[in-house]
């Protein structure tokens, strides 16, 4: 909502993208429209066109839609044109470009992932499109609709995720069925419809391998080698796997986080990490058989940083030390997340448990090797009080980190 409001008056077509069923239509047709009405915008200056409604099927004709909007715009005051599922309109790119020529038109649209993706916004609209990406519910948003303790909410959130409709399902069996069915009948169907995949069994096995590998560095070569060791699957080339991984990113099922050399200040073009935009869908892909809380917590922290508008890389820092024989060696250490937004930067480690000093040293080693003054944070799954050590490293429990929007600055 804040992004929609900030984009008003920028002369661009506001395009809401995001994973299917995350609430794009509800945001546009209900929340945003209600906000405009409460601001005092007259009802007849808010034009809502819902292409999911069969009664509005006539709007699929591009000329009919443009004529309707022209007749509805009777004065020079601002009109808000809200179009849901715009890809159903014939030649919708030229239709939106035509509407955008009107000086008093503010255009907001949603589109289906099977036909309308982030890269389409960049290529088709050529600078005239303002993409506003929507995620499933954050943990803080999830809490506002959850009836139970914080600990129970965390258990449900990392198991079943943040798609709004999950909260409406009564009982674990209903939630499991909803997510598994959604993955098969909506997300996979979208990908197959758009990309005409010839080997769906191998594609789905790749998704399962990636889902079981969250938090682990991956690349197409490594995954191709994995497929060679699997039974009952065809070998997939690294080129095919790279293409399939792009499809998953396009469908907003996954996001890629690149490795960044903190001291060298450049990207490392080798292994990357892939996180799922919704942990519930990730668990459904694996039939809820691999619910390792430590790996899922890392995924949730990544998502939270993206919710908050950060660009997130996987950090890499090299130190000089000595091996067991006393010989000097260079050792590469990992920082789970390097989060950047404008002039702000945070280094963040995800540490499920730190039961002793050895584990604490292990988790702080890479952070202590960074010489700049940006804030360093460890998010832990343990129920501890927020604390700060002598080097300024903050340790914060995951529930507090997620539910407090200012947790990075505590």
C-alpha contacts under 8 A as a table, 3 or more apart, distances in Angstrom:
res1	aa1	res2	aa2	distance
1	X	4	X	5.09
1	X	5	X	6.27
1	X	27	X	7.37
1	X	31	X	7.86
1	X	32	X	6.83
2	X	5	X	5.14
2	X	6	X	6.10
3	X	6	X	5.05
3	X	7	X	6.18
3	X	132	X	6.71
4	X	7	X	5.27
4	X	8	X	6.80
4	X	14	X	7.53
4	X	132	X	7.27
5	X	8	X	5.57
7	X	10	X	5.86
7	X	14	X	7.32
7	X	130	X	7.83
8	X	11	X	7.95
8	X	106	X	7.20
9	X	12	X	7.86
9	X	106	X	7.13
11	X	100	X	7.51
11	X	106	X	7.58
11	X	128	X	7.67
12	X	100	X	7.38
12	X	107	X	7.69
12	X	127	X	7.98
12	X	128	X	4.99
12	X	129	X	5.32
12	X	130	X	5.81
13	X	96	X	7.40
13	X	100	X	6.87
13	X	106	X	7.36
13	X	107	X	5.26
13	X	108	X	6.18
13	X	109	X	7.70
13	X	128	X	6.16
13	X	129	X	4.77
13	X	130	X	5.83
14	X	107	X	6.05
14	X	108	X	4.63
14	X	109	X	6.30
14	X	129	X	6.14
14	X	130	X	4.88
14	X	131	X	6.14
14	X	132	X	6.92
15	X	108	X	5.96
15	X	109	X	5.06
15	X	110	X	5.87
15	X	111	X	7.80
15	X	121	X	7.85
15	X	129	X	6.59
15	X	130	X	5.90
15	X	131	X	4.84
15	X	132	X	5.91
16	X	24	X	6.68
16	X	108	X	7.51
16	X	109	X	6.13
16	X	110	X	4.93
16	X	111	X	7.23
16	X	131	X	6.02
16	X	132	X	4.82
16	X	133	X	5.79
16	X	134	X	6.82
17	X	24	X	7.35
17	X	110	X	6.43
17	X	111	X	6.71
17	X	113	X	7.89
17	X	117	X	7.13
17	X	118	X	7.04
17	X	131	X	6.78
17	X	132	X	6.19
17	X	133	X	4.85
17	X	134	X	6.05
18	X	22	X	6.88
18	X	24	X	7.20
18	X	113	X	7.68
18	X	133	X	5.51
18	X	134	X	4.86
18	X	135	X	6.03
18	X	252	X	6.34
19	X	22	X	5.86
19	X	113	X	7.22
19	X	134	X	7.57
19	X	135	X	6.86
19	X	136	X	7.64
19	X	251	X	6.56
19	X	252	X	5.09
19	X	253	X	6.69
19	X	277	X	7.89
20	X	23	X	7.83
20	X	112	X	7.38
20	X	113	X	6.92
20	X	186	X	7.74
20	X	187	X	7.32
21	X	24	X	7.42
21	X	163	X	6.63
21	X	164	X	7.63
21	X	165	X	7.74
22	X	134	X	7.26
22	X	135	X	6.27
22	X	136	X	4.79
22	X	137	X	7.53
22	X	163	X	5.43
22	X	164	X	6.50
23	X	26	X	5.22
23	X	27	X	6.06
23	X	136	X	7.52
23	X	163	X	7.96
23	X	164	X	7.05
24	X	27	X	5.15
24	X	28	X	6.31
24	X	110	X	6.64
24	X	134	X	7.00
25	X	28	X	5.20
25	X	29	X	5.87
25	X	30	X	7.83
25	X	84	X	6.26
25	X	110	X	6.80
26	X	29	X	5.39
26	X	30	X	5.25
26	X	31	X	6.55
27	X	30	X	5.82
27	X	31	X	4.93
27	X	32	X	5.88
28	X	31	X	6.15
28	X	32	X	5.09
28	X	33	X	6.55
28	X	82	X	7.02
28	X	84	X	7.68
28	X	108	X	7.73
28	X	109	X	7.80
28	X	110	X	7.85
29	X	32	X	6.37
29	X	33	X	5.65
29	X	48	X	7.19
29	X	82	X	7.20
29	X	84	X	7.70
30	X	33	X	5.32
30	X	34	X	5.86
31	X	34	X	5.20
31	X	35	X	6.16
32	X	35	X	5.03
32	X	36	X	6.32
33	X	36	X	5.14
33	X	37	X	6.31
33	X	46	X	7.50
34	X	37	X	5.06
34	X	38	X	6.16
35	X	38	X	5.13
35	X	39	X	6.23
36	X	39	X	5.02
36	X	40	X	6.59
36	X	41	X	5.52
37	X	40	X	5.14
37	X	41	X	5.11
37	X	42	X	6.69
37	X	43	X	6.91
38	X	41	X	7.33
41	X	45	X	6.71
41	X	46	X	7.56
42	X	45	X	5.35
42	X	46	X	7.08
43	X	46	X	5.48
44	X	47	X	6.90
44	X	72	X	7.76
45	X	73	X	7.50
45	X	78	X	7.06
45	X	79	X	4.70
45	X	80	X	6.16
46	X	79	X	5.94
46	X	80	X	4.76
46	X	81	X	6.10
46	X	82	X	7.39
47	X	69	X	7.67
47	X	72	X	7.90
47	X	79	X	7.31
47	X	80	X	6.04
47	X	81	X	4.78
47	X	82	X	6.00
48	X	81	X	6.15
48	X	82	X	4.77
48	X	83	X	6.02
48	X	84	X	7.96
49	X	56	X	7.32
49	X	59	X	7.62
49	X	81	X	7.77
49	X	82	X	6.15
49	X	83	X	4.76
49	X	84	X	6.31
50	X	53	X	5.65
50	X	56	X	6.59
50	X	83	X	5.99
50	X	84	X	4.92
50	X	85	X	7.00
51	X	54	X	7.15
51	X	56	X	6.12
51	X	57	X	6.37
51	X	59	X	7.17
51	X	60	X	7.32
51	X	83	X	7.46
51	X	84	X	5.90
51	X	85	X	5.60
51	X	86	X	6.86
51	X	88	X	6.48
51	X	89	X	7.90
52	X	56	X	7.83
52	X	84	X	7.34
52	X	85	X	6.72
53	X	56	X	5.50
53	X	57	X	6.94
54	X	57	X	5.12
55	X	58	X	7.74
56	X	59	X	5.86
57	X	60	X	5.70
58	X	61	X	5.95
58	X	64	X	7.01
58	X	65	X	7.77
59	X	62	X	6.75
59	X	64	X	6.03
59	X	65	X	4.93
59	X	89	X	6.73
60	X	64	X	7.83
60	X	65	X	7.24
60	X	88	X	5.85
60	X	89	X	4.05
60	X	90	X	5.83
61	X	64	X	5.33
61	X	65	X	6.34
61	X	89	X	6.21
61	X	90	X	5.96
62	X	65	X	5.22
62	X	66	X	6.31
62	X	89	X	6.07
62	X	90	X	5.57
62	X	91	X	6.83
62	X	92	X	7.09
62	X	95	X	6.26
63	X	66	X	5.18
63	X	67	X	6.08
64	X	67	X	5.21
64	X	68	X	6.08
65	X	68	X	5.13
65	X	69	X	6.30
66	X	69	X	5.26
66	X	70	X	6.15
66	X	95	X	7.15
66	X	99	X	7.14
67	X	70	X	5.09
67	X	71	X	6.22
68	X	71	X	5.30
68	X	72	X	6.21
69	X	72	X	5.00
69	X	73	X	6.23
70	X	73	X	5.35
70	X	74	X	7.86
71	X	74	X	6.68
73	X	76	X	7.81
73	X	79	X	6.96
76	X	104	X	6.30
77	X	104	X	6.22
78	X	104	X	4.55
78	X	105	X	5.87
78	X	106	X	7.05
79	X	104	X	6.10
79	X	105	X	5.06
79	X	106	X	6.10
80	X	105	X	6.11
80	X	106	X	4.83
80	X	107	X	6.07
80	X	108	X	7.57
81	X	105	X	6.91
81	X	106	X	6.04
81	X	107	X	4.84
81	X	108	X	6.15
82	X	107	X	6.20
82	X	108	X	4.92
82	X	109	X	5.78
83	X	86	X	5.82
83	X	107	X	7.89
83	X	108	X	6.35
83	X	109	X	4.69
83	X	110	X	6.62
84	X	109	X	5.63
84	X	110	X	5.01
84	X	111	X	6.80
85	X	88	X	6.12
85	X	109	X	7.20
85	X	110	X	5.27
85	X	111	X	4.48
85	X	112	X	6.11
86	X	89	X	5.70
86	X	92	X	6.63
86	X	109	X	6.31
86	X	110	X	6.15
86	X	111	X	5.45
87	X	90	X	7.47
87	X	92	X	6.14
87	X	111	X	5.75
87	X	112	X	6.83
87	X	115	X	6.76
87	X	116	X	6.81
88	X	92	X	7.62
89	X	92	X	5.12
91	X	94	X	5.85
91	X	95	X	6.44
92	X	95	X	4.85
92	X	96	X	6.10
93	X	96	X	5.35
93	X	97	X	6.22
93	X	124	X	6.93
93	X	125	X	7.15
94	X	97	X	4.93
94	X	98	X	6.01
95	X	98	X	5.13
95	X	99	X	6.27
96	X	99	X	5.06
96	X	100	X	6.00
96	X	107	X	7.91
97	X	100	X	5.06
97	X	101	X	6.65
97	X	125	X	7.92
97	X	128	X	7.94
98	X	101	X	5.44
98	X	102	X	7.73
99	X	102	X	5.87
99	X	105	X	7.16
99	X	107	X	7.80
100	X	103	X	7.44
100	X	105	X	6.45
100	X	106	X	7.55
100	X	107	X	7.01
101	X	105	X	7.99
102	X	105	X	5.48
111	X	115	X	7.58
111	X	116	X	5.67
111	X	117	X	7.97
112	X	115	X	5.84
112	X	116	X	5.59
112	X	117	X	7.78
113	X	116	X	5.16
113	X	117	X	5.65
113	X	190	X	6.78
113	X	250	X	7.75
113	X	251	X	5.82
114	X	117	X	7.60
114	X	190	X	4.62
114	X	191	X	6.29
114	X	193	X	6.71
114	X	194	X	5.46
114	X	251	X	7.49
115	X	194	X	6.66
116	X	120	X	6.04
116	X	121	X	7.62
117	X	120	X	5.10
117	X	121	X	6.60
117	X	250	X	6.17
117	X	251	X	7.31
118	X	121	X	5.18
118	X	122	X	6.65
118	X	131	X	7.37
118	X	250	X	6.99
119	X	122	X	5.07
119	X	123	X	6.14
119	X	250	X	7.75
120	X	123	X	5.13
120	X	124	X	5.43
120	X	125	X	7.63
121	X	124	X	5.57
121	X	125	X	5.57
121	X	126	X	7.61
121	X	129	X	6.13
121	X	130	X	7.96
121	X	131	X	7.01
122	X	125	X	6.00
122	X	126	X	5.84
122	X	127	X	6.93
122	X	129	X	7.32
123	X	126	X	5.61
125	X	128	X	5.17
125	X	129	X	5.38
126	X	129	X	7.12
127	X	130	X	7.74
135	X	138	X	7.81
135	X	277	X	7.14
135	X	307	X	6.98
136	X	162	X	5.14
136	X	163	X	5.07
136	X	164	X	7.09
136	X	277	X	7.51
136	X	278	X	6.69
137	X	140	X	7.82
137	X	141	X	5.59
137	X	142	X	5.76
137	X	162	X	4.61
137	X	163	X	6.19
137	X	164	X	6.68
138	X	141	X	5.17
138	X	142	X	6.03
138	X	162	X	6.57
138	X	304	X	6.57
138	X	307	X	7.10
138	X	402	X	7.99
139	X	142	X	4.83
139	X	143	X	6.15
139	X	154	X	7.81
139	X	157	X	7.05
139	X	162	X	7.38
139	X	304	X	7.98
139	X	402	X	6.07
139	X	403	X	6.32
140	X	143	X	5.22
140	X	144	X	6.85
140	X	402	X	6.37
140	X	403	X	4.56
140	X	404	X	7.37
140	X	405	X	7.95
141	X	144	X	5.40
141	X	145	X	7.27
142	X	145	X	5.66
142	X	146	X	6.27
142	X	157	X	7.75
142	X	162	X	6.60
143	X	146	X	4.92
143	X	147	X	7.90
143	X	150	X	7.77
143	X	153	X	6.87
143	X	403	X	7.97
145	X	167	X	7.70
146	X	153	X	6.83
146	X	167	X	7.63
148	X	152	X	6.25
148	X	153	X	6.49
149	X	152	X	5.21
149	X	153	X	6.11
150	X	153	X	4.97
150	X	154	X	6.12
150	X	399	X	7.35
151	X	154	X	5.11
151	X	155	X	6.29
151	X	399	X	7.96
152	X	155	X	5.06
152	X	156	X	6.24
153	X	156	X	5.16
153	X	157	X	5.90
154	X	157	X	4.99
154	X	158	X	6.08
154	X	399	X	7.21
155	X	158	X	5.64
155	X	159	X	6.16
156	X	159	X	5.12
156	X	160	X	5.65
156	X	161	X	7.23
157	X	160	X	5.40
157	X	161	X	4.71
157	X	162	X	6.38
157	X	279	X	7.90
157	X	280	X	7.61
158	X	161	X	5.60
158	X	279	X	6.03
158	X	280	X	6.81
158	X	293	X	7.58
158	X	296	X	6.54
158	X	297	X	7.21
158	X	300	X	7.40
159	X	279	X	6.78
159	X	280	X	5.57
159	X	283	X	6.83
159	X	288	X	7.91
159	X	291	X	7.03
160	X	166	X	7.20
160	X	175	X	6.94
160	X	176	X	7.56
160	X	179	X	7.86
160	X	279	X	6.69
160	X	280	X	3.89
160	X	281	X	7.38
160	X	283	X	7.43
161	X	166	X	7.70
161	X	278	X	5.55
161	X	279	X	4.90
161	X	280	X	3.89
161	X	281	X	7.05
162	X	166	X	7.12
162	X	278	X	6.48
162	X	279	X	7.73
162	X	280	X	7.16
163	X	166	X	5.64
163	X	167	X	7.66
163	X	278	X	7.40
164	X	167	X	5.80
164	X	168	X	7.50
165	X	168	X	5.21
165	X	169	X	6.95
166	X	169	X	5.40
166	X	175	X	5.96
166	X	178	X	7.35
166	X	179	X	7.78
167	X	170	X	7.85
169	X	174	X	5.65
169	X	175	X	5.56
169	X	178	X	7.81
170	X	174	X	6.06
170	X	175	X	7.19
171	X	174	X	5.48
171	X	175	X	6.52
172	X	175	X	5.07
172	X	176	X	6.11
173	X	176	X	5.15
173	X	177	X	6.16
174	X	177	X	5.15
174	X	178	X	5.99
175	X	178	X	5.09
175	X	179	X	6.24
176	X	179	X	5.42
176	X	180	X	6.15
176	X	284	X	6.92
177	X	180	X	5.30
177	X	181	X	5.87
178	X	181	X	5.32
178	X	182	X	5.96
179	X	182	X	5.00
179	X	183	X	6.16
179	X	280	X	7.04
179	X	281	X	6.12
179	X	284	X	5.94
180	X	183	X	5.25
180	X	184	X	6.38
180	X	281	X	7.46
180	X	284	X	5.15
180	X	285	X	6.93
180	X	287	X	7.47
181	X	184	X	5.24
181	X	185	X	5.89
181	X	186	X	7.94
182	X	185	X	5.37
182	X	186	X	5.34
182	X	187	X	6.81
183	X	186	X	5.73
183	X	187	X	5.04
183	X	188	X	6.17
183	X	281	X	6.90
183	X	284	X	7.56
183	X	285	X	7.35
184	X	187	X	6.32
184	X	188	X	5.41
184	X	189	X	6.84
185	X	188	X	6.43
185	X	189	X	5.67
186	X	189	X	5.16
186	X	190	X	6.02
187	X	190	X	5.19
187	X	191	X	6.44
187	X	251	X	7.49
188	X	191	X	5.16
188	X	192	X	6.09
189	X	192	X	5.16
189	X	193	X	5.92
190	X	193	X	5.16
190	X	194	X	6.22
190	X	251	X	7.90
191	X	194	X	5.31
191	X	195	X	5.93
191	X	196	X	7.79
191	X	197	X	7.98
191	X	247	X	6.99
191	X	248	X	7.97
191	X	251	X	7.05
192	X	195	X	5.36
192	X	196	X	5.10
192	X	197	X	5.62
192	X	200	X	8.00
193	X	196	X	5.85
195	X	247	X	7.98
197	X	200	X	6.11
197	X	203	X	7.93
199	X	202	X	5.55
199	X	203	X	6.30
200	X	203	X	4.90
200	X	204	X	6.06
201	X	204	X	5.27
201	X	205	X	6.22
201	X	233	X	7.83
202	X	205	X	5.00
202	X	206	X	6.19
202	X	233	X	6.31
202	X	234	X	6.94
202	X	236	X	7.75
203	X	206	X	5.12
203	X	207	X	6.46
203	X	244	X	7.07
204	X	207	X	5.05
204	X	208	X	6.34
205	X	208	X	5.03
205	X	209	X	6.22
206	X	209	X	5.06
206	X	210	X	6.20
206	X	241	X	7.85
207	X	210	X	5.13
207	X	211	X	6.04
207	X	285	X	7.59
208	X	211	X	4.96
208	X	212	X	6.17
208	X	285	X	6.17
208	X	286	X	6.16
209	X	212	X	5.23
209	X	213	X	6.29
210	X	213	X	4.98
210	X	214	X	6.59
210	X	274	X	7.48
211	X	214	X	5.91
211	X	276	X	7.60
211	X	282	X	5.76
211	X	283	X	7.68
211	X	285	X	7.15
211	X	286	X	7.09
212	X	286	X	7.42
212	X	290	X	7.11
213	X	216	X	5.37
214	X	273	X	7.09
214	X	274	X	6.19
214	X	275	X	5.89
214	X	276	X	7.90
214	X	295	X	6.39
214	X	296	X	7.56
214	X	299	X	7.03
215	X	273	X	6.28
215	X	274	X	7.31
215	X	275	X	7.47
215	X	295	X	6.04
215	X	298	X	6.83
215	X	299	X	7.25
216	X	273	X	6.10
217	X	271	X	5.29
217	X	272	X	5.14
217	X	273	X	4.88
217	X	274	X	7.86
218	X	222	X	6.28
218	X	223	X	6.98
218	X	271	X	5.13
218	X	272	X	5.36
218	X	273	X	5.86
218	X	274	X	7.51
219	X	222	X	5.42
219	X	223	X	6.32
219	X	242	X	7.90
219	X	270	X	7.06
219	X	271	X	5.25
219	X	272	X	6.37
220	X	223	X	5.09
220	X	224	X	5.99
220	X	238	X	4.76
220	X	239	X	7.16
220	X	241	X	5.59
220	X	242	X	5.42
221	X	224	X	5.07
221	X	225	X	6.37
221	X	238	X	5.20
222	X	225	X	5.25
222	X	226	X	6.41
223	X	226	X	4.87
223	X	227	X	6.32
223	X	238	X	7.42
223	X	241	X	7.49
224	X	227	X	5.15
224	X	228	X	6.52
224	X	235	X	7.19
224	X	236	X	5.88
224	X	237	X	5.94
224	X	238	X	5.43
224	X	241	X	7.13
225	X	228	X	5.16
225	X	229	X	6.87
226	X	229	X	5.43
226	X	230	X	6.68
227	X	230	X	5.13
227	X	233	X	7.19
227	X	234	X	7.52
227	X	235	X	5.84
227	X	236	X	6.68
228	X	234	X	7.83
228	X	235	X	5.63
228	X	236	X	7.94
230	X	233	X	6.34
236	X	240	X	6.31
236	X	241	X	6.51
237	X	240	X	5.26
237	X	241	X	6.27
238	X	241	X	5.00
238	X	242	X	6.03
239	X	242	X	5.12
239	X	243	X	6.34
240	X	243	X	5.10
240	X	244	X	6.21
241	X	244	X	4.99
241	X	245	X	6.11
242	X	245	X	5.13
242	X	246	X	6.38
243	X	246	X	5.15
243	X	247	X	6.47
244	X	247	X	5.02
244	X	248	X	6.52
245	X	248	X	5.16
245	X	249	X	6.43
246	X	249	X	5.08
246	X	250	X	6.05
247	X	250	X	4.94
247	X	251	X	6.21
248	X	251	X	5.17
248	X	252	X	6.34
248	X	253	X	5.48
248	X	254	X	5.72
249	X	252	X	4.99
249	X	253	X	6.00
249	X	254	X	4.95
249	X	255	X	5.58
249	X	256	X	7.41
250	X	253	X	7.71
251	X	254	X	7.71
252	X	255	X	6.98
252	X	277	X	6.71
253	X	276	X	5.68
253	X	277	X	5.62
253	X	278	X	7.35
254	X	274	X	6.30
254	X	275	X	5.41
254	X	276	X	4.32
254	X	277	X	5.61
255	X	274	X	5.54
255	X	275	X	5.33
255	X	276	X	6.34
255	X	277	X	6.86
256	X	272	X	6.77
256	X	273	X	5.90
256	X	274	X	4.63
256	X	275	X	6.61
257	X	272	X	5.83
257	X	273	X	5.20
257	X	274	X	6.11
257	X	275	X	7.72
257	X	312	X	6.45
257	X	313	X	5.12
257	X	314	X	6.20
258	X	267	X	7.20
258	X	268	X	7.53
258	X	269	X	7.88
258	X	271	X	7.56
258	X	272	X	4.87
258	X	273	X	6.65
258	X	313	X	5.23
258	X	314	X	5.87
259	X	267	X	5.90
259	X	268	X	5.44
259	X	269	X	7.40
259	X	270	X	7.86
259	X	271	X	7.02
259	X	272	X	5.82
259	X	273	X	7.92
259	X	313	X	5.85
259	X	314	X	4.60
259	X	315	X	5.78
259	X	316	X	6.67
260	X	265	X	7.04
260	X	266	X	5.89
260	X	267	X	4.42
260	X	268	X	5.79
260	X	313	X	6.23
260	X	314	X	5.96
260	X	315	X	4.97
260	X	316	X	5.76
261	X	264	X	5.27
261	X	265	X	5.37
261	X	266	X	5.36
261	X	267	X	5.89
261	X	268	X	6.55
261	X	315	X	6.18
261	X	316	X	4.81
261	X	317	X	6.01
262	X	265	X	5.10
262	X	266	X	7.29
262	X	315	X	6.24
262	X	316	X	5.88
262	X	317	X	5.62
262	X	370	X	7.67
263	X	317	X	6.23
263	X	318	X	7.49
263	X	370	X	7.61
268	X	271	X	7.75
272	X	314	X	7.65
273	X	314	X	7.46
275	X	299	X	5.73
275	X	302	X	7.52
276	X	279	X	6.15
276	X	281	X	7.81
276	X	282	X	6.22
276	X	299	X	6.91
277	X	303	X	6.51
278	X	281	X	5.57
278	X	282	X	6.54
279	X	282	X	4.91
279	X	283	X	6.16
279	X	296	X	6.87
279	X	299	X	7.32
279	X	300	X	7.16
280	X	283	X	5.11
280	X	284	X	6.12
281	X	284	X	4.88
281	X	285	X	6.16
282	X	285	X	5.25
282	X	286	X	6.78
283	X	286	X	5.20
283	X	287	X	6.15
283	X	288	X	4.76
283	X	289	X	7.39
283	X	290	X	7.04
283	X	291	X	6.76
284	X	287	X	4.70
284	X	288	X	5.51
285	X	288	X	7.51
286	X	289	X	5.84
286	X	290	X	6.63
288	X	291	X	6.26
291	X	296	X	7.21
292	X	295	X	5.74
292	X	296	X	6.29
293	X	296	X	5.13
293	X	297	X	5.82
293	X	352	X	7.77
294	X	297	X	5.19
294	X	298	X	6.52
294	X	351	X	7.40
294	X	352	X	5.15
294	X	381	X	7.68
295	X	298	X	5.20
295	X	299	X	6.50
296	X	299	X	4.96
296	X	300	X	6.17
297	X	300	X	5.00
297	X	301	X	6.15
297	X	350	X	7.47
297	X	352	X	7.61
297	X	381	X	7.73
297	X	398	X	8.00
298	X	301	X	5.18
298	X	302	X	6.29
298	X	350	X	5.70
299	X	302	X	5.14
299	X	303	X	6.30
300	X	303	X	5.04
300	X	304	X	6.12
301	X	304	X	5.03
301	X	305	X	6.32
301	X	350	X	7.66
301	X	402	X	7.69
302	X	305	X	5.30
302	X	306	X	6.43
302	X	312	X	7.39
302	X	337	X	7.53
303	X	306	X	5.04
303	X	307	X	6.09
304	X	307	X	4.92
304	X	308	X	6.30
304	X	402	X	6.99
305	X	308	X	5.11
305	X	309	X	6.60
305	X	310	X	5.56
305	X	311	X	7.81
305	X	312	X	7.25
305	X	339	X	7.15
306	X	309	X	5.08
306	X	310	X	5.13
306	X	311	X	6.60
306	X	312	X	7.12
307	X	310	X	7.48
309	X	341	X	6.89
310	X	339	X	5.67
310	X	340	X	5.30
310	X	341	X	5.00
311	X	339	X	5.70
311	X	340	X	5.19
311	X	341	X	6.37
312	X	337	X	6.17
312	X	338	X	5.59
312	X	339	X	4.59
312	X	340	X	6.44
313	X	337	X	5.61
313	X	338	X	5.07
313	X	339	X	6.59
314	X	334	X	7.43
314	X	335	X	6.29
314	X	336	X	5.34
314	X	337	X	4.84
314	X	338	X	5.96
315	X	334	X	5.66
315	X	335	X	4.50
315	X	336	X	6.08
315	X	337	X	5.88
315	X	338	X	5.64
316	X	332	X	6.66
316	X	333	X	5.79
316	X	334	X	4.73
316	X	335	X	5.95
317	X	332	X	5.78
317	X	333	X	5.26
317	X	334	X	6.35
317	X	335	X	7.51
317	X	366	X	6.72
317	X	369	X	7.20
317	X	370	X	7.27
318	X	330	X	6.54
318	X	331	X	5.57
318	X	332	X	4.39
318	X	333	X	6.05
319	X	330	X	5.67
319	X	331	X	5.39
319	X	332	X	6.49
319	X	333	X	7.59
319	X	369	X	7.00
320	X	328	X	6.85
320	X	329	X	5.81
320	X	330	X	4.62
320	X	331	X	6.33
321	X	328	X	5.64
321	X	329	X	5.45
321	X	330	X	6.23
321	X	331	X	7.06
322	X	325	X	7.50
322	X	326	X	5.08
322	X	327	X	5.10
322	X	328	X	4.34
322	X	329	X	5.42
323	X	326	X	5.21
323	X	327	X	5.45
323	X	328	X	6.50
323	X	329	X	6.42
324	X	327	X	7.47
333	X	365	X	7.94
333	X	366	X	5.56
334	X	366	X	6.32
335	X	338	X	7.13
335	X	347	X	6.94
335	X	348	X	6.72
335	X	349	X	6.05
335	X	366	X	6.24
335	X	367	X	7.00
336	X	347	X	7.85
336	X	348	X	6.11
336	X	349	X	5.09
336	X	350	X	6.56
337	X	346	X	7.96
337	X	347	X	5.90
337	X	348	X	5.09
337	X	349	X	6.53
338	X	345	X	7.01
338	X	346	X	5.94
338	X	347	X	4.89
338	X	348	X	6.53
339	X	345	X	5.49
339	X	346	X	5.18
339	X	347	X	6.48
339	X	348	X	7.69
340	X	343	X	7.41
340	X	344	X	5.71
340	X	345	X	4.57
340	X	346	X	6.78
341	X	344	X	5.23
341	X	345	X	6.59
344	X	374	X	7.94
345	X	374	X	5.98
345	X	375	X	7.18
346	X	374	X	5.94
346	X	375	X	5.17
346	X	376	X	5.96
346	X	377	X	7.41
346	X	408	X	7.90
347	X	367	X	7.31
347	X	374	X	7.32
347	X	375	X	6.32
347	X	376	X	4.74
347	X	377	X	6.17
348	X	376	X	5.96
348	X	377	X	4.78
348	X	378	X	5.69
348	X	379	X	7.21
349	X	363	X	7.13
349	X	377	X	6.31
349	X	378	X	4.67
349	X	379	X	6.13
350	X	378	X	5.99
350	X	379	X	5.07
350	X	380	X	6.19
351	X	354	X	6.89
351	X	363	X	7.06
351	X	378	X	6.70
351	X	379	X	6.05
351	X	380	X	4.84
351	X	381	X	6.82
352	X	379	X	7.83
352	X	380	X	5.03
352	X	381	X	4.53
352	X	382	X	6.81
353	X	380	X	6.34
353	X	381	X	6.16
353	X	382	X	6.12
354	X	357	X	7.68
354	X	359	X	5.28
354	X	360	X	5.72
354	X	380	X	7.72
354	X	382	X	7.94
355	X	359	X	6.67
355	X	360	X	7.84
356	X	359	X	5.53
356	X	360	X	6.43
357	X	360	X	4.91
357	X	361	X	6.09
358	X	361	X	5.17
358	X	362	X	6.20
359	X	362	X	4.94
359	X	363	X	6.23
360	X	363	X	5.25
360	X	364	X	6.13
361	X	364	X	5.20
361	X	365	X	5.73
362	X	365	X	5.40
362	X	366	X	7.93
363	X	366	X	7.05
363	X	367	X	7.76
363	X	378	X	7.84
364	X	367	X	5.17
364	X	368	X	5.99
364	X	393	X	7.92
365	X	368	X	5.31
365	X	369	X	6.38
366	X	369	X	5.10
366	X	370	X	6.91
367	X	370	X	5.55
367	X	376	X	6.57
367	X	393	X	7.93
368	X	371	X	7.47
368	X	391	X	7.55
375	X	392	X	7.74
375	X	393	X	7.32
376	X	392	X	7.29
376	X	393	X	5.11
376	X	394	X	6.43
377	X	393	X	5.61
377	X	394	X	4.73
377	X	395	X	5.87
377	X	396	X	7.50
377	X	408	X	7.87
378	X	393	X	7.29
378	X	394	X	6.09
378	X	395	X	4.66
378	X	396	X	6.34
379	X	395	X	5.90
379	X	396	X	5.09
379	X	397	X	5.65
379	X	398	X	5.53
379	X	401	X	7.18
380	X	383	X	7.96
380	X	395	X	7.03
380	X	396	X	6.20
380	X	397	X	4.88
380	X	398	X	5.53
381	X	397	X	5.79
381	X	398	X	5.48
381	X	399	X	7.95
382	X	397	X	5.98
382	X	398	X	7.67
383	X	397	X	5.84
384	X	396	X	7.26
384	X	397	X	6.03
385	X	396	X	6.89
385	X	397	X	7.22
386	X	394	X	7.12
386	X	395	X	5.64
386	X	396	X	4.68
386	X	397	X	6.94
387	X	394	X	5.69
387	X	395	X	5.38
387	X	396	X	6.88
388	X	391	X	7.88
388	X	392	X	5.65
388	X	393	X	5.45
388	X	394	X	4.37
388	X	395	X	6.33
389	X	392	X	5.30
389	X	393	X	5.48
389	X	394	X	6.69
390	X	393	X	7.49
396	X	400	X	6.90
396	X	401	X	6.38
397	X	400	X	5.57
397	X	401	X	6.21
398	X	401	X	4.92
398	X	402	X	6.09
399	X	402	X	5.22
399	X	403	X	6.05
400	X	403	X	5.36
400	X	404	X	5.87
400	X	407	X	7.21
401	X	404	X	5.81
401	X	405	X	7.74
401	X	407	X	5.22
401	X	408	X	7.44
402	X	405	X	7.09
402	X	407	X	7.53
404	X	407	X	5.23
405	X	408	X	7.86
406	X	409	X	5.71
406	X	410	X	6.75
407	X	410	X	5.26
